[in-house]
Amino acid sequence: MNIVRMGIDLSKNSFHVHAVNEAGHPVLQKLMNRAQLRQFLALTAPCVVASESCGSAFHWARYAAQFGHRTRIIASQFVKPYVKTNKNDFNDAAAICEAASRPSMRFVPTKSIEQQDIQALHRVRTRRVAERTALGNQIRGLLLEYGIAIGLSLITLRRKVPEIIGREDNELTLRARAMFRELYEELVELEGKIAYVERKINQIFKASEPCQRLAQIMGVGPLTSTALVASVGDAQVFKNGRHMAAWIGLVPRQYSTGGKTRLLGISKRGDRYLRTLLIHGARSALRVMGPRSDRRSRWAIDIARRRGANIATVALANKTARIAWAILAHGENYRAA
């Protein structure tokens, strides 16, 4: 068989493979298990191996690359238009194979194992922060049922709960005090776990030279810089900074017809977590730009005055993403205007 391109529909234990020759004619359609797919990739002559962006896609891309294959990972929404007739696993594999042949197709950058390690730490931290928020809200809600109101600040919650448990001039019974003591201990334990993950991320930040260069940008700290390095990796896969900003979802959606261009809100495509970090960082930077006189600060303050703080924040996040691309793609330090 002269295979030049194959599409693999990935799952946990069954893998549907569709392969074509130079003319684009199918030469193989086969269902394989995990061991068979490993052997097939190892024995097949180097070719294009394509899959959808899903769980284990990066693992299989790295594995295939070991044997000289050129790997392509495609977002599922770009594969769907190529599915013919009814949806099934073999049709999905054929659609992946066809989509990978398109010259204008956009591919997902393959992540290294180190990038996945960093992303895993960020995902664990995000889950624990969400659990801490939910637990804090539950404590406030339950205390309110006893006529005790606490402010939204986490610092206030940590300080007030032990005081409330120890006071005797409220409606809390012994059973309720024991329950709130357990919830408070759970909150403290959760904060310790969050701090542990953040220490790990800070260690990666201090040891990473690209992260140190990214942190020179106002509004970029250890979380944002490590998330950028983990998500982007090789910035040269993007044509320019605007391309990377669009990949993150920080550019306007366009709805144009009849020669009339209409720009809407940001597209919100790509990694929501990375976009959130960039916007939070831009909001923090915008707050301290008032007395600064550099060109970037004057530009952001002018937008905030004309269009409002929210639009200025997103515009500044977009500019930060473009600057980050230049730093990562060219290996340069940040040069303030």
LINQUIRA-V261571 format. One record per backbone hydrogen bond with DSSP energy under -0.5 kcal/mol. NH is the residue of the N-H (numbers start at 1). CO is the residue of the C=O. If there is no record, write none. Layout:
# LINQUIRA-V261571
{{NH & CO} {NH & CO}}
This chain:
# LINQUIRA-V261571
{{3 & 1} {4 & 20} {5 & 20} {6 & 48} {7 & 18} {8 & 50} {9 & 16} {10 & 8} {15 & 32} {16 & 9} {17 & 15} {17 & 30} {18 & 7} {19 & 28} {20 & 5} {21 & 25} {24 & 21} {27 & 19} {28 & 19} {30 & 17} {32 & 15} {34 & 13} {37 & 33} {38 & 34} {39 & 35} {40 & 36} {41 & 37} {42 & 38} {43 & 39} {44 & 40} {48 & 4} {49 & 47} {49 & 70} {50 & 6} {50 & 48} {51 & 72} {52 & 8} {53 & 74} {54 & 52} {57 & 54} {60 & 56} {61 & 57} {62 & 58} {63 & 59} {64 & 60} {65 & 61} {66 & 62} {66 & 63} {67 & 64} {68 & 65} {69 & 64} {70 & 47} {71 & 69} {72 & 49} {74 & 51} {78 & 75} {79 & 75} {79 & 76} {80 & 76} {82 & 79} {83 & 80} {84 & 82} {88 & 86} {92 & 88} {93 & 89} {94 & 90} {95 & 91} {96 & 92} {97 & 93} {98 & 94} {99 & 95} {100 & 96} {101 & 97} {101 & 98} {102 & 99} {105 & 102} {108 & 73} {116 & 112} {117 & 113} {118 & 114} {119 & 115} {120 & 116} {121 & 117} {122 & 118} {123 & 119} {124 & 120} {125 & 121} {126 & 122} {127 & 123} {128 & 124} {129 & 125} {130 & 126} {131 & 127} {132 & 128} {133 & 129} {134 & 130} {135 & 131} {136 & 132} {137 & 133} {138 & 134} {139 & 135} {140 & 136} {141 & 137} {142 & 138} {143 & 139} {144 & 140} {145 & 141} {146 & 142} {146 & 143} {147 & 144} {148 & 143} {149 & 147} {157 & 153} {158 & 154} {159 & 155} {160 & 156} {161 & 157} {162 & 158} {163 & 159} {164 & 160} {165 & 161} {166 & 162} {167 & 163} {171 & 146} {177 & 173} {178 & 174} {179 & 175} {180 & 176} {181 & 177} {182 & 178} {183 & 179} {184 & 180} {185 & 181} {186 & 182} {187 & 183} {188 & 184} {189 & 185} {190 & 186} {191 & 187} {192 & 188} {193 & 189} {194 & 190} {195 & 191} {196 & 192} {197 & 193} {198 & 194} {199 & 195} {200 & 196} {201 & 197} {202 & 198} {203 & 199} {204 & 200} {205 & 201} {206 & 202} {207 & 203} {208 & 204} {208 & 205} {209 & 207} {212 & 208} {213 & 209} {214 & 210} {215 & 211} {216 & 213} {217 & 214} {220 & 217} {221 & 219} {225 & 221} {226 & 222} {227 & 223} {228 & 224} {229 & 225} {230 & 226} {231 & 227} {232 & 228} {233 & 228} {233 & 229} {234 & 232} {235 & 233} {237 & 234} {238 & 235} {244 & 240} {245 & 241} {246 & 242} {247 & 243} {248 & 244} {249 & 245} {250 & 245} {253 & 265} {255 & 262} {257 & 260} {260 & 257} {261 & 259} {264 & 253} {267 & 251} {268 & 249} {272 & 270} {275 & 271} {276 & 272} {277 & 273} {278 & 274} {279 & 275} {280 & 276} {281 & 277} {282 & 278} {283 & 279} {284 & 280} {285 & 281} {286 & 282} {287 & 283} {288 & 284} {288 & 285} {289 & 286} {292 & 289} {298 & 294} {299 & 295} {300 & 296} {301 & 297} {302 & 298} {303 & 299} {304 & 300} {305 & 301} {306 & 302} {307 & 303} {308 & 303} {308 & 304} {312 & 308} {313 & 309} {314 & 310} {315 & 311} {316 & 312} {317 & 313} {318 & 314} {319 & 315} {320 & 316} {321 & 317} {322 & 318} {323 & 319} {324 & 320} {325 & 321} {326 & 322} {327 & 323} {328 & 324} {329 & 325} {330 & 326} {331 & 327} {332 & 327} {336 & 334}}
